[in-house]
């Protein structure tokens, strides 16, 4: 979370826990075929992509992000991956 300007250890845990909880809730909703959850997941991933672009523009390309595992880093590939997943969730919502 330090890559994203969250430097206080307690704030890092709160931010991390909140993100995990939100992702798990949305995953449950998507598994239950909720179009709303799929749209919200698409929005969250688009927001993640936007945040990554901001971090890249601040010159932090290559910094750890743990977005998709411990070895994941900030970069344009991460932005593309998030936008692709956002589009997939939006498409999934249309099928629901």
mmCIF file as gemmi writes it, N, C-alpha and C atoms, coordinates in Angstrom:
data_model
loop_
_atom_site.group_PDB
_atom_site.id
_atom_site.type_symbol
_atom_site.label_atom_id
_atom_site.label_alt_id
_atom_site.label_comp_id
_atom_site.label_asym_id
_atom_site.label_entity_id
_atom_site.label_seq_id
_atom_site.pdbx_PDB_ins_code
_atom_site.Cartn_x
_atom_site.Cartn_y
_atom_site.Cartn_z
_atom_site.occupancy
_atom_site.B_iso_or_equiv
_atom_site.pdbx_formal_charge
_atom_site.auth_seq_id
_atom_site.auth_asym_id
_atom_site.pdbx_PDB_model_num
ATOM 1 N N . UNK Axp A 1 ? 0.817 -1.201 0 1 0 ? 1 A 1
ATOM 2 C CA . UNK Axp A 1 ? 0 0 0 1 0 ? 1 A 1
ATOM 3 C C . UNK Axp A 1 ? 0.855 1.258 0 1 0 ? 1 A 1
ATOM 4 N N . UNK Axp A 2 ? 2.131 1.132 0.354 1 0 ? 2 A 1
ATOM 5 C CA . UNK Axp A 2 ? 3.012 2.302 0.344 1 0 ? 2 A 1
ATOM 6 C C . UNK Axp A 2 ? 3.16 2.854 -1.069 1 0 ? 2 A 1
ATOM 7 N N . UNK Axp A 3 ? 3.088 1.992 -2.066 1 0 ? 3 A 1
ATOM 8 C CA . UNK Axp A 3 ? 3.16 2.446 -3.457 1 0 ? 3 A 1
ATOM 9 C C . UNK Axp A 3 ? 2.05 3.431 -3.768 1 0 ? 3 A 1
ATOM 10 N N . UNK Axp A 4 ? 0.934 3.283 -3.084 1 0 ? 4 A 1
ATOM 11 C CA . UNK Axp A 4 ? -0.234 4.12 -3.323 1 0 ? 4 A 1
ATOM 12 C C . UNK Axp A 4 ? -0.388 5.217 -2.281 1 0 ? 4 A 1
ATOM 13 N N . UNK Axp A 5 ? 0.725 5.6 -1.665 1 0 ? 5 A 1
ATOM 14 C CA . UNK Axp A 5 ? 0.808 6.717 -0.703 1 0 ? 5 A 1
ATOM 15 C C . UNK Axp A 5 ? 0.085 6.443 0.608 1 0 ? 5 A 1
ATOM 16 N N . UNK Axp A 6 ? -0.067 5.178 0.967 1 0 ? 6 A 1
ATOM 17 C CA . UNK Axp A 6 ? -0.603 4.827 2.278 1 0 ? 6 A 1
ATOM 18 C C . UNK Axp A 6 ? 0.589 4.322 3.081 1 0 ? 6 A 1
ATOM 19 N N . UNK Axp A 7 ? 1.154 5.201 3.92 1 0 ? 7 A 1
ATOM 20 C CA . UNK Axp A 7 ? 2.413 4.866 4.581 1 0 ? 7 A 1
ATOM 21 C C . UNK Axp A 7 ? 2.254 4.385 6.02 1 0 ? 7 A 1
ATOM 22 N N . UNK Axp A 8 ? 1.193 4.795 6.691 1 0 ? 8 A 1
ATOM 23 C CA . UNK Axp A 8 ? 0.986 4.37 8.076 1 0 ? 8 A 1
ATOM 24 C C . UNK Axp A 8 ? 0.611 2.887 8.104 1 0 ? 8 A 1
ATOM 25 N N . UNK Axp A 9 ? 1.322 2.081 8.896 1 0 ? 9 A 1
ATOM 26 C CA . UNK Axp A 9 ? 1.039 0.632 8.923 1 0 ? 9 A 1
ATOM 27 C C . UNK Axp A 9 ? -0.412 0.294 9.261 1 0 ? 9 A 1
ATOM 28 N N . UNK Axp A 10 ? -0.996 1.015 10.189 1 0 ? 10 A 1
ATOM 29 C CA . UNK Axp A 10 ? -2.4 0.729 10.53 1 0 ? 10 A 1
ATOM 30 C C . UNK Axp A 10 ? -3.313 1.067 9.369 1 0 ? 10 A 1
ATOM 31 N N . UNK Axp A 11 ? -3.068 2.194 8.73 1 0 ? 11 A 1
ATOM 32 C CA . UNK Axp A 11 ? -3.876 2.588 7.577 1 0 ? 11 A 1
ATOM 33 C C . UNK Axp A 11 ? -3.7 1.598 6.431 1 0 ? 11 A 1
ATOM 34 N N . UNK Axp A 12 ? -2.496 1.048 6.294 1 0 ? 12 A 1
ATOM 35 C CA . UNK Axp A 12 ? -2.259 0.051 5.258 1 0 ? 12 A 1
ATOM 36 C C . UNK Axp A 12 ? -3.118 -1.184 5.494 1 0 ? 12 A 1
ATOM 37 N N . UNK Axp A 13 ? -3.176 -1.639 6.751 1 0 ? 13 A 1
ATOM 38 C CA . UNK Axp A 13 ? -3.984 -2.814 7.071 1 0 ? 13 A 1
ATOM 39 C C . UNK Axp A 13 ? -5.466 -2.54 6.856 1 0 ? 13 A 1
ATOM 40 N N . UNK Axp A 14 ? -5.913 -1.348 7.243 1 0 ? 14 A 1
ATOM 41 C CA . UNK Axp A 14 ? -7.328 -0.998 7.049 1 0 ? 14 A 1
ATOM 42 C C . UNK Axp A 14 ? -7.654 -0.936 5.561 1 0 ? 14 A 1
ATOM 43 N N . UNK Axp A 15 ? -6.801 -0.293 4.787 1 0 ? 15 A 1
ATOM 44 C CA . UNK Axp A 15 ? -7.029 -0.188 3.341 1 0 ? 15 A 1
ATOM 45 C C . UNK Axp A 15 ? -7.014 -1.565 2.697 1 0 ? 15 A 1
ATOM 46 N N . UNK Axp A 16 ? -6.014 -2.366 3.046 1 0 ? 16 A 1
ATOM 47 C CA . UNK Axp A 16 ? -5.906 -3.711 2.484 1 0 ? 16 A 1
ATOM 48 C C . UNK Axp A 16 ? -7.135 -4.547 2.854 1 0 ? 16 A 1
ATOM 49 N N . UNK Axp A 17 ? -7.505 -4.53 4.124 1 0 ? 17 A 1
ATOM 50 C CA . UNK Axp A 17 ? -8.663 -5.302 4.58 1 0 ? 17 A 1
ATOM 51 C C . UNK Axp A 17 ? -9.952 -4.848 3.916 1 0 ? 17 A 1
ATOM 52 N N . UNK Axp A 18 ? -10.092 -3.551 3.751 1 0 ? 18 A 1
ATOM 53 C CA . UNK Axp A 18 ? -11.292 -3.02 3.095 1 0 ? 18 A 1
ATOM 54 C C . UNK Axp A 18 ? -11.372 -3.454 1.638 1 0 ? 18 A 1
ATOM 55 N N . UNK Axp A 19 ? -10.241 -3.401 0.959 1 0 ? 19 A 1
ATOM 56 C CA . UNK Axp A 19 ? -10.222 -3.836 -0.437 1 0 ? 19 A 1
ATOM 57 C C . UNK Axp A 19 ? -10.535 -5.319 -0.566 1 0 ? 19 A 1
ATOM 58 N N . UNK Axp A 20 ? -9.947 -6.117 0.293 1 0 ? 20 A 1
ATOM 59 C CA . UNK Axp A 20 ? -10.207 -7.558 0.257 1 0 ? 20 A 1
ATOM 60 C C . UNK Axp A 20 ? -11.683 -7.835 0.54 1 0 ? 20 A 1
ATOM 61 N N . UNK Axp A 21 ? -12.248 -7.162 1.527 1 0 ? 21 A 1
ATOM 62 C CA . UNK Axp A 21 ? -13.661 -7.365 1.866 1 0 ? 21 A 1
ATOM 63 C C . UNK Axp A 21 ? -14.564 -6.958 0.701 1 0 ? 21 A 1
ATOM 64 N N . UNK Axp A 22 ? -14.265 -5.825 0.085 1 0 ? 22 A 1
ATOM 65 C CA . UNK Axp A 22 ? -15.072 -5.367 -1.048 1 0 ? 22 A 1
ATOM 66 C C . UNK Axp A 22 ? -14.959 -6.342 -2.219 1 0 ? 22 A 1
ATOM 67 N N . UNK Axp A 23 ? -13.754 -6.807 -2.49 1 0 ? 23 A 1
ATOM 68 C CA . UNK Axp A 23 ? -13.564 -7.755 -3.583 1 0 ? 23 A 1
ATOM 69 C C . UNK Axp A 23 ? -14.288 -9.066 -3.317 1 0 ? 23 A 1
ATOM 70 N N . UNK Axp A 24 ? -14.238 -9.538 -2.08 1 0 ? 24 A 1
ATOM 71 C CA . UNK Axp A 24 ? -14.926 -10.788 -1.732 1 0 ? 24 A 1
ATOM 72 C C . UNK Axp A 24 ? -16.444 -10.624 -1.843 1 0 ? 24 A 1
ATOM 73 N N . UNK Axp A 25 ? -16.957 -9.5 -1.388 1 0 ? 25 A 1
ATOM 74 C CA . UNK Axp A 25 ? -18.395 -9.249 -1.483 1 0 ? 25 A 1
ATOM 75 C C . UNK Axp A 25 ? -18.838 -9.198 -2.947 1 0 ? 25 A 1
ATOM 76 N N . UNK Axp A 26 ? -18.062 -8.512 -3.771 1 0 ? 26 A 1
ATOM 77 C CA . UNK Axp A 26 ? -18.404 -8.444 -5.192 1 0 ? 26 A 1
ATOM 78 C C . UNK Axp A 26 ? -18.283 -9.806 -5.864 1 0 ? 26 A 1
ATOM 79 N N . UNK Axp A 27 ? -17.269 -10.578 -5.487 1 0 ? 27 A 1
ATOM 80 C CA . UNK Axp A 27 ? -17.122 -11.923 -6.042 1 0 ? 27 A 1
ATOM 81 C C . UNK Axp A 27 ? -18.342 -12.776 -5.707 1 0 ? 27 A 1
ATOM 82 N N . UNK Axp A 28 ? -18.803 -12.682 -4.475 1 0 ? 28 A 1
ATOM 83 C CA . UNK Axp A 28 ? -20 -13.419 -4.081 1 0 ? 28 A 1
ATOM 84 C C . UNK Axp A 28 ? -21.213 -12.99 -4.885 1 0 ? 28 A 1
ATOM 85 N N . UNK Axp A 29 ? -21.336 -11.688 -5.084 1 0 ? 29 A 1
ATOM 86 C CA . UNK Axp A 29 ? -22.449 -11.182 -5.884 1 0 ? 29 A 1
ATOM 87 C C . UNK Axp A 29 ? -22.378 -11.634 -7.325 1 0 ? 29 A 1
ATOM 88 N N . UNK Axp A 30 ? -21.193 -11.624 -7.888 1 0 ? 30 A 1
ATOM 89 C CA . UNK Axp A 30 ? -21.03 -12.076 -9.275 1 0 ? 30 A 1
ATOM 90 C C . UNK Axp A 30 ? -21.341 -13.567 -9.382 1 0 ? 30 A 1
ATOM 91 N N . UNK Axp A 31 ? -20.867 -14.35 -8.414 1 0 ? 31 A 1
ATOM 92 C CA . UNK Axp A 31 ? -21.177 -15.781 -8.412 1 0 ? 31 A 1
ATOM 93 C C . UNK Axp A 31 ? -22.672 -16.048 -8.282 1 0 ? 31 A 1
ATOM 94 N N . UNK Axp A 32 ? -23.37 -15.124 -7.627 1 0 ? 32 A 1
ATOM 95 C CA . UNK Axp A 32 ? -24.822 -15.254 -7.484 1 0 ? 32 A 1
ATOM 96 C C . UNK Axp A 32 ? -25.563 -14.671 -8.685 1 0 ? 32 A 1
ATOM 97 N N . UNK Axp A 33 ? -24.819 -14.313 -9.734 1 0 ? 33 A 1
ATOM 98 C CA . UNK Axp A 33 ? -25.372 -13.792 -10.989 1 0 ? 33 A 1
ATOM 99 C C . UNK Axp A 33 ? -26.033 -12.426 -10.827 1 0 ? 33 A 1
ATOM 100 N N . UNK Axp A 34 ? -25.506 -11.609 -9.948 1 0 ? 34 A 1
ATOM 101 C CA . UNK Axp A 34 ? -26.031 -10.257 -9.765 1 0 ? 34 A 1
ATOM 102 C C . UNK Axp A 34 ? -25.398 -9.314 -10.786 1 0 ? 34 A 1
ATOM 103 N N . UNK Axp A 35 ? -26.232 -8.736 -11.629 1 0 ? 35 A 1
ATOM 104 C CA . UNK Axp A 35 ? -25.742 -7.766 -12.616 1 0 ? 35 A 1
ATOM 105 C C . UNK Axp A 35 ? -25.173 -6.539 -11.896 1 0 ? 35 A 1
ATOM 106 N N . UNK Axp A 36 ? -25.785 -6.153 -10.799 1 0 ? 36 A 1
ATOM 107 C CA . UNK Axp A 36 ? -25.293 -5.001 -10.036 1 0 ? 36 A 1
ATOM 108 C C . UNK Axp A 36 ? -23.88 -5.256 -9.534 1 0 ? 36 A 1
ATOM 109 N N . UNK Axp A 37 ? -23.641 -6.445 -8.988 1 0 ? 37 A 1
ATOM 110 C CA . UNK Axp A 37 ? -22.3 -6.781 -8.499 1 0 ? 37 A 1
ATOM 111 C C . UNK Axp A 37 ? -21.297 -6.787 -9.649 1 0 ? 37 A 1
ATOM 112 N N . UNK Axp A 38 ? -21.694 -7.285 -10.808 1 0 ? 38 A 1
ATOM 113 C CA . UNK Axp A 38 ? -20.791 -7.307 -11.956 1 0 ? 38 A 1
ATOM 114 C C . UNK Axp A 38 ? -20.454 -5.889 -12.404 1 0 ? 38 A 1
ATOM 115 N N . UNK Axp A 39 ? -21.452 -5.011 -12.437 1 0 ? 39 A 1
ATOM 116 C CA . UNK Axp A 39 ? -21.191 -3.61 -12.794 1 0 ? 39 A 1
ATOM 117 C C . UNK Axp A 39 ? -20.294 -2.942 -11.758 1 0 ? 39 A 1
ATOM 118 N N . UNK Axp A 40 ? -20.538 -3.216 -10.479 1 0 ? 40 A 1
ATOM 119 C CA . UNK Axp A 40 ? -19.694 -2.64 -9.429 1 0 ? 40 A 1
ATOM 120 C C . UNK Axp A 40 ? -18.264 -3.172 -9.513 1 0 ? 40 A 1
ATOM 121 N N . UNK Axp A 41 ? -18.113 -4.451 -9.833 1 0 ? 41 A 1
ATOM 122 C CA . UNK Axp A 41 ? -16.772 -5.026 -10.009 1 0 ? 41 A 1
ATOM 123 C C . UNK Axp A 41 ? -16.073 -4.359 -11.192 1 0 ? 41 A 1
ATOM 124 N N . UNK Axp A 42 ? -16.811 -4.13 -12.267 1 0 ? 42 A 1
ATOM 125 C CA . UNK Axp A 42 ? -16.244 -3.444 -13.431 1 0 ? 42 A 1
ATOM 126 C C . UNK Axp A 42 ? -15.799 -2.033 -13.044 1 0 ? 42 A 1
ATOM 127 N N . UNK Axp A 43 ? -16.625 -1.348 -12.287 1 0 ? 43 A 1
ATOM 128 C CA . UNK Axp A 43 ? -16.265 -0.002 -11.837 1 0 ? 43 A 1
ATOM 129 C C . UNK Axp A 43 ? -15.052 0.005 -10.932 1 0 ? 43 A 1
ATOM 130 N N . UNK Axp A 44 ? -14.969 -0.979 -10.042 1 0 ? 44 A 1
ATOM 131 C CA . UNK Axp A 44 ? -13.824 -1.052 -9.14 1 0 ? 44 A 1
ATOM 132 C C . UNK Axp A 44 ? -12.541 -1.296 -9.916 1 0 ? 44 A 1
ATOM 133 N N . UNK Axp A 45 ? -12.581 -2.195 -10.879 1 0 ? 45 A 1
ATOM 134 C CA . UNK Axp A 45 ? -11.39 -2.48 -11.675 1 0 ? 45 A 1
ATOM 135 C C . UNK Axp A 45 ? -10.998 -1.291 -12.547 1 0 ? 45 A 1
ATOM 136 N N . UNK Axp A 46 ? -11.979 -0.56 -13.057 1 0 ? 46 A 1
ATOM 137 C CA . UNK Axp A 46 ? -11.674 0.656 -13.823 1 0 ? 46 A 1
ATOM 138 C C . UNK Axp A 46 ? -11.032 1.697 -12.907 1 0 ? 46 A 1
ATOM 139 N N . UNK Axp A 47 ? -11.521 1.786 -11.682 1 0 ? 47 A 1
ATOM 140 C CA . UNK Axp A 47 ? -10.921 2.702 -10.708 1 0 ? 47 A 1
ATOM 141 C C . UNK Axp A 47 ? -9.486 2.283 -10.383 1 0 ? 47 A 1
ATOM 142 N N . UNK Axp A 48 ? -9.255 0.988 -10.217 1 0 ? 48 A 1
ATOM 143 C CA . UNK Axp A 48 ? -7.903 0.491 -9.981 1 0 ? 48 A 1
ATOM 144 C C . UNK Axp A 48 ? -6.983 0.887 -11.146 1 0 ? 48 A 1
ATOM 145 N N . UNK Axp A 49 ? -7.484 0.762 -12.368 1 0 ? 49 A 1
ATOM 146 C CA . UNK Axp A 49 ? -6.686 1.142 -13.538 1 0 ? 49 A 1
ATOM 147 C C . UNK Axp A 49 ? -6.35 2.627 -13.495 1 0 ? 49 A 1
ATOM 148 N N . UNK Axp A 50 ? -7.319 3.448 -13.129 1 0 ? 50 A 1
ATOM 149 C CA . UNK Axp A 50 ? -7.089 4.886 -13.03 1 0 ? 50 A 1
ATOM 150 C C . UNK Axp A 50 ? -6.052 5.218 -11.966 1 0 ? 50 A 1
ATOM 151 N N . UNK Axp A 51 ? -6.128 4.548 -10.836 1 0 ? 51 A 1
ATOM 152 C CA . UNK Axp A 51 ? -5.143 4.755 -9.772 1 0 ? 51 A 1
ATOM 153 C C . UNK Axp A 51 ? -3.753 4.339 -10.25 1 0 ? 51 A 1
ATOM 154 N N . UNK Axp A 52 ? -3.677 3.233 -10.952 1 0 ? 52 A 1
ATOM 155 C CA . UNK Axp A 52 ? -2.387 2.791 -11.487 1 0 ? 52 A 1
ATOM 156 C C . UNK Axp A 52 ? -1.803 3.805 -12.467 1 0 ? 52 A 1
ATOM 157 N N . UNK Axp A 53 ? -2.648 4.387 -13.32 1 0 ? 53 A 1
ATOM 158 C CA . UNK Axp A 53 ? -2.168 5.419 -14.242 1 0 ? 53 A 1
ATOM 159 C C . UNK Axp A 53 ? -1.597 6.597 -13.457 1 0 ? 53 A 1
ATOM 160 N N . UNK Axp A 54 ? -2.284 6.991 -12.392 1 0 ? 54 A 1
ATOM 161 C CA . UNK Axp A 54 ? -1.778 8.084 -11.552 1 0 ? 54 A 1
ATOM 162 C C . UNK Axp A 54 ? -0.422 7.764 -10.957 1 0 ? 54 A 1
ATOM 163 N N . UNK Axp A 55 ? -0.248 6.548 -10.489 1 0 ? 55 A 1
ATOM 164 C CA . UNK Axp A 55 ? 1.031 6.129 -9.901 1 0 ? 55 A 1
ATOM 165 C C . UNK Axp A 55 ? 2.117 6.1 -10.978 1 0 ? 55 A 1
ATOM 166 N N . UNK Axp A 56 ? 1.774 5.629 -12.169 1 0 ? 56 A 1
ATOM 167 C CA . UNK Axp A 56 ? 2.741 5.615 -13.281 1 0 ? 56 A 1
ATOM 168 C C . UNK Axp A 56 ? 3.17 7.038 -13.616 1 0 ? 56 A 1
ATOM 169 N N . UNK Axp A 57 ? 2.207 7.954 -13.685 1 0 ? 57 A 1
ATOM 170 C CA . UNK Axp A 57 ? 2.519 9.347 -14.012 1 0 ? 57 A 1
ATOM 171 C C . UNK Axp A 57 ? 3.355 10.025 -12.925 1 0 ? 57 A 1
ATOM 172 N N . UNK Axp A 58 ? 3.341 9.466 -11.723 1 0 ? 58 A 1
ATOM 173 C CA . UNK Axp A 58 ? 4.186 9.982 -10.64 1 0 ? 58 A 1
ATOM 174 C C . UNK Axp A 58 ? 5.584 9.375 -10.684 1 0 ? 58 A 1
ATOM 175 N N . UNK Axp A 59 ? 5.838 8.54 -11.681 1 0 ? 59 A 1
ATOM 176 C CA . UNK Axp A 59 ? 7.165 7.969 -11.846 1 0 ? 59 A 1
ATOM 177 C C . UNK Axp A 59 ? 7.436 6.714 -11.04 1 0 ? 59 A 1
ATOM 178 N N . UNK Axp A 60 ? 6.39 6.012 -10.633 1 0 ? 60 A 1
ATOM 179 C CA . UNK Axp A 60 ? 6.59 4.825 -9.806 1 0 ? 60 A 1
ATOM 180 C C . UNK Axp A 60 ? 6.402 3.513 -10.568 1 0 ? 60 A 1
ATOM 181 N N . UNK Axp A 61 ? 6.626 3.539 -11.866 1 0 ? 61 A 1
ATOM 182 C CA . UNK Axp A 61 ? 6.544 2.306 -12.653 1 0 ? 61 A 1
ATOM 183 C C . UNK Axp A 61 ? 7.561 1.304 -12.104 1 0 ? 61 A 1
ATOM 184 N N . UNK Axp A 62 ? 7.116 0.069 -11.96 1 0 ? 62 A 1
ATOM 185 C CA . UNK Axp A 62 ? 7.987 -0.98 -11.43 1 0 ? 62 A 1
ATOM 186 C C . UNK Axp A 62 ? 7.88 -1.168 -9.934 1 0 ? 62 A 1
ATOM 187 N N . UNK Axp A 63 ? 7.18 -0.26 -9.252 1 0 ? 63 A 1
ATOM 188 C CA . UNK Axp A 63 ? 6.99 -0.401 -7.804 1 0 ? 63 A 1
ATOM 189 C C . UNK Axp A 63 ? 6.052 -1.58 -7.532 1 0 ? 63 A 1
ATOM 190 N N . UNK Axp A 64 ? 6.216 -2.239 -6.399 1 0 ? 64 A 1
ATOM 191 C CA . UNK Axp A 64 ? 5.33 -3.363 -6.087 1 0 ? 64 A 1
ATOM 192 C C . UNK Axp A 64 ? 3.891 -2.894 -5.881 1 0 ? 64 A 1
ATOM 193 N N . UNK Axp A 65 ? 2.954 -3.667 -6.408 1 0 ? 65 A 1
ATOM 194 C CA . UNK Axp A 65 ? 1.554 -3.302 -6.168 1 0 ? 65 A 1
ATOM 195 C C . UNK Axp A 65 ? 0.758 -4.459 -5.588 1 0 ? 65 A 1
ATOM 196 N N . UNK Axp A 66 ? 1.224 -5.676 -5.739 1 0 ? 66 A 1
ATOM 197 C CA . UNK Axp A 66 ? 0.533 -6.866 -5.226 1 0 ? 66 A 1
ATOM 198 C C . UNK Axp A 66 ? -0.902 -6.967 -5.728 1 0 ? 66 A 1
ATOM 199 N N . UNK Axp A 67 ? -1.165 -6.355 -6.868 1 0 ? 67 A 1
ATOM 200 C CA . UNK Axp A 67 ? -2.51 -6.383 -7.438 1 0 ? 67 A 1
ATOM 201 C C . UNK Axp A 67 ? -2.933 -7.802 -7.832 1 0 ? 67 A 1
ATOM 202 N N . UNK Axp A 68 ? -2 -8.552 -8.382 1 0 ? 68 A 1
ATOM 203 C CA . UNK Axp A 68 ? -2.284 -9.914 -8.802 1 0 ? 68 A 1
ATOM 204 C C . UNK Axp A 68 ? -1.203 -10.842 -8.293 1 0 ? 68 A 1
ATOM 205 N N . UNK Axp A 69 ? -0.918 -10.766 -7.021 1 0 ? 69 A 1
ATOM 206 C CA . UNK Axp A 69 ? 0.099 -11.61 -6.412 1 0 ? 69 A 1
ATOM 207 C C . UNK Axp A 69 ? 1.294 -10.813 -5.931 1 0 ? 69 A 1
ATOM 208 N N . UNK Axp A 70 ? 2.131 -11.464 -5.194 1 0 ? 70 A 1
ATOM 209 C CA . UNK Axp A 70 ? 3.256 -10.801 -4.54 1 0 ? 70 A 1
ATOM 210 C C . UNK Axp A 70 ? 4.278 -10.239 -5.515 1 0 ? 70 A 1
ATOM 211 N N . UNK Axp A 71 ? 4.362 -10.801 -6.719 1 0 ? 71 A 1
ATOM 212 C CA . UNK Axp A 71 ? 5.366 -10.333 -7.68 1 0 ? 71 A 1
ATOM 213 C C . UNK Axp A 71 ? 4.829 -9.28 -8.647 1 0 ? 71 A 1
ATOM 214 N N . UNK Axp A 72 ? 3.594 -8.878 -8.479 1 0 ? 72 A 1
ATOM 215 C CA . UNK Axp A 72 ? 2.971 -7.904 -9.369 1 0 ? 72 A 1
ATOM 216 C C . UNK Axp A 72 ? 3.554 -6.512 -9.152 1 0 ? 72 A 1
ATOM 217 N N . UNK Axp A 73 ? 3.753 -5.789 -10.248 1 0 ? 73 A 1
ATOM 218 C CA . UNK Axp A 73 ? 4.322 -4.442 -10.172 1 0 ? 73 A 1
ATOM 219 C C . UNK Axp A 73 ? 3.456 -3.454 -10.946 1 0 ? 73 A 1
ATOM 220 N N . UNK Axp A 74 ? 3.64 -2.179 -10.627 1 0 ? 74 A 1
ATOM 221 C CA . UNK Axp A 74 ? 2.945 -1.106 -11.317 1 0 ? 74 A 1
ATOM 222 C C . UNK Axp A 74 ? 3.519 -0.978 -12.725 1 0 ? 74 A 1
ATOM 223 N N . UNK Axp A 75 ? 2.657 -0.9 -13.691 1 0 ? 75 A 1
ATOM 224 C CA . UNK Axp A 75 ? 3.081 -0.722 -15.076 1 0 ? 75 A 1
ATOM 225 C C . UNK Axp A 75 ? 1.874 -0.693 -15.989 1 0 ? 75 A 1
ATOM 226 N N . UNK Axp A 76 ? 2.137 -0.428 -17.252 1 0 ? 76 A 1
ATOM 227 C CA . UNK Axp A 76 ? 1.037 -0.341 -18.215 1 0 ? 76 A 1
ATOM 228 C C . UNK Axp A 76 ? 0.336 -1.673 -18.397 1 0 ? 76 A 1
ATOM 229 N N . UNK Axp A 77 ? 1.066 -2.776 -18.257 1 0 ? 77 A 1
ATOM 230 C CA . UNK Axp A 77 ? 0.429 -4.089 -18.358 1 0 ? 77 A 1
ATOM 231 C C . UNK Axp A 77 ? -0.631 -4.245 -17.267 1 0 ? 77 A 1
ATOM 232 N N . UNK Axp A 78 ? -0.367 -3.753 -16.085 1 0 ? 78 A 1
ATOM 233 C CA . UNK Axp A 78 ? -1.35 -3.834 -14.995 1 0 ? 78 A 1
ATOM 234 C C . UNK Axp A 78 ? -2.588 -3.001 -15.32 1 0 ? 78 A 1
ATOM 235 N N . UNK Axp A 79 ? -2.388 -1.863 -15.965 1 0 ? 79 A 1
ATOM 236 C CA . UNK Axp A 79 ? -3.524 -1.017 -16.373 1 0 ? 79 A 1
ATOM 237 C C . UNK Axp A 79 ? -4.37 -1.767 -17.401 1 0 ? 79 A 1
ATOM 238 N N . UNK Axp A 80 ? -3.725 -2.336 -18.405 1 0 ? 80 A 1
ATOM 239 C CA . UNK Axp A 80 ? -4.435 -3.091 -19.449 1 0 ? 80 A 1
ATOM 240 C C . UNK Axp A 80 ? -5.188 -4.264 -18.84 1 0 ? 80 A 1
ATOM 241 N N . UNK Axp A 81 ? -4.548 -4.968 -17.931 1 0 ? 81 A 1
ATOM 242 C CA . UNK Axp A 81 ? -5.178 -6.122 -17.282 1 0 ? 81 A 1
ATOM 243 C C . UNK Axp A 81 ? -6.436 -5.695 -16.526 1 0 ? 81 A 1
ATOM 244 N N . UNK Axp A 82 ? -6.36 -4.592 -15.78 1 0 ? 82 A 1
ATOM 245 C CA . UNK Axp A 82 ? -7.522 -4.117 -15.036 1 0 ? 82 A 1
ATOM 246 C C . UNK Axp A 82 ? -8.639 -3.658 -15.961 1 0 ? 82 A 1
ATOM 247 N N . UNK Axp A 83 ? -8.292 -2.965 -17.043 1 0 ? 83 A 1
ATOM 248 C CA . UNK Axp A 83 ? -9.318 -2.516 -17.987 1 0 ? 83 A 1
ATOM 249 C C . UNK Axp A 83 ? -9.953 -3.69 -18.72 1 0 ? 83 A 1
ATOM 250 N N . UNK Axp A 84 ? -9.169 -4.718 -19.032 1 0 ? 84 A 1
ATOM 251 C CA . UNK Axp A 84 ? -9.711 -5.913 -19.679 1 0 ? 84 A 1
ATOM 252 C C . UNK Axp A 84 ? -10.684 -6.627 -18.744 1 0 ? 84 A 1
ATOM 253 N N . UNK Axp A 85 ? -10.291 -6.761 -17.491 1 0 ? 85 A 1
ATOM 254 C CA . UNK Axp A 85 ? -11.187 -7.403 -16.52 1 0 ? 85 A 1
ATOM 255 C C . UNK Axp A 85 ? -12.439 -6.558 -16.28 1 0 ? 85 A 1
ATOM 256 N N . UNK Axp A 86 ? -12.294 -5.241 -16.275 1 0 ? 86 A 1
ATOM 257 C CA . UNK Axp A 86 ? -13.458 -4.36 -16.114 1 0 ? 86 A 1
ATOM 258 C C . UNK Axp A 86 ? -14.43 -4.571 -17.271 1 0 ? 86 A 1
ATOM 259 N N . UNK Axp A 87 ? -13.908 -4.644 -18.48 1 0 ? 87 A 1
ATOM 260 C CA . UNK Axp A 87 ? -14.764 -4.877 -19.647 1 0 ? 87 A 1
ATOM 261 C C . UNK Axp A 87 ? -15.433 -6.242 -19.556 1 0 ? 87 A 1
ATOM 262 N N . UNK Axp A 88 ? -14.709 -7.243 -19.084 1 0 ? 88 A 1
ATOM 263 C CA . UNK Axp A 88 ? -15.293 -8.585 -18.963 1 0 ? 88 A 1
ATOM 264 C C . UNK Axp A 88 ? -16.425 -8.593 -17.944 1 0 ? 88 A 1
ATOM 265 N N . UNK Axp A 89 ? -16.25 -7.915 -16.826 1 0 ? 89 A 1
ATOM 266 C CA . UNK Axp A 89 ? -17.323 -7.859 -15.827 1 0 ? 89 A 1
ATOM 267 C C . UNK Axp A 89 ? -18.519 -7.073 -16.346 1 0 ? 89 A 1
ATOM 268 N N . UNK Axp A 90 ? -18.272 -6 -17.095 1 0 ? 90 A 1
ATOM 269 C CA . UNK Axp A 90 ? -19.382 -5.244 -17.68 1 0 ? 90 A 1
ATOM 270 C C . UNK Axp A 90 ? -20.15 -6.109 -18.676 1 0 ? 90 A 1
ATOM 271 N N . UNK Axp A 91 ? -19.424 -6.879 -19.479 1 0 ? 91 A 1
ATOM 272 C CA . UNK Axp A 91 ? -20.073 -7.79 -20.424 1 0 ? 91 A 1
ATOM 273 C C . UNK Axp A 91 ? -20.857 -8.872 -19.694 1 0 ? 91 A 1
ATOM 274 N N . UNK Axp A 92 ? -20.279 -9.362 -18.621 1 0 ? 92 A 1
ATOM 275 C CA . UNK Axp A 92 ? -20.958 -10.383 -17.816 1 0 ? 92 A 1
ATOM 276 C C . UNK Axp A 92 ? -22.262 -9.842 -17.246 1 0 ? 92 A 1
ATOM 277 N N . UNK Axp A 93 ? -22.263 -8.588 -16.85 1 0 ? 93 A 1
ATOM 278 C CA . UNK Axp A 93 ? -23.483 -7.971 -16.311 1 0 ? 93 A 1
ATOM 279 C C . UNK Axp A 93 ? -24.568 -7.937 -17.361 1 0 ? 93 A 1
ATOM 280 N N . UNK Axp A 94 ? -24.192 -7.733 -18.61 1 0 ? 94 A 1
ATOM 281 C CA . UNK Axp A 94 ? -25.182 -7.703 -19.681 1 0 ? 94 A 1
ATOM 282 C C . UNK Axp A 94 ? -25.788 -9.074 -19.944 1 0 ? 94 A 1
ATOM 283 N N . UNK Axp A 95 ? -25.04 -10.123 -19.598 1 0 ? 95 A 1
ATOM 284 C CA . UNK Axp A 95 ? -25.537 -11.489 -19.796 1 0 ? 95 A 1
ATOM 285 C C . UNK Axp A 95 ? -26.422 -11.965 -18.651 1 0 ? 95 A 1
ATOM 286 N N . UNK Axp A 96 ? -26.305 -11.285 -17.504 1 0 ? 96 A 1
ATOM 287 C CA . UNK Axp A 96 ? -27.008 -11.756 -16.299 1 0 ? 96 A 1
ATOM 288 C C . UNK Axp A 96 ? -28.512 -11.725 -16.453 1 0 ? 96 A 1
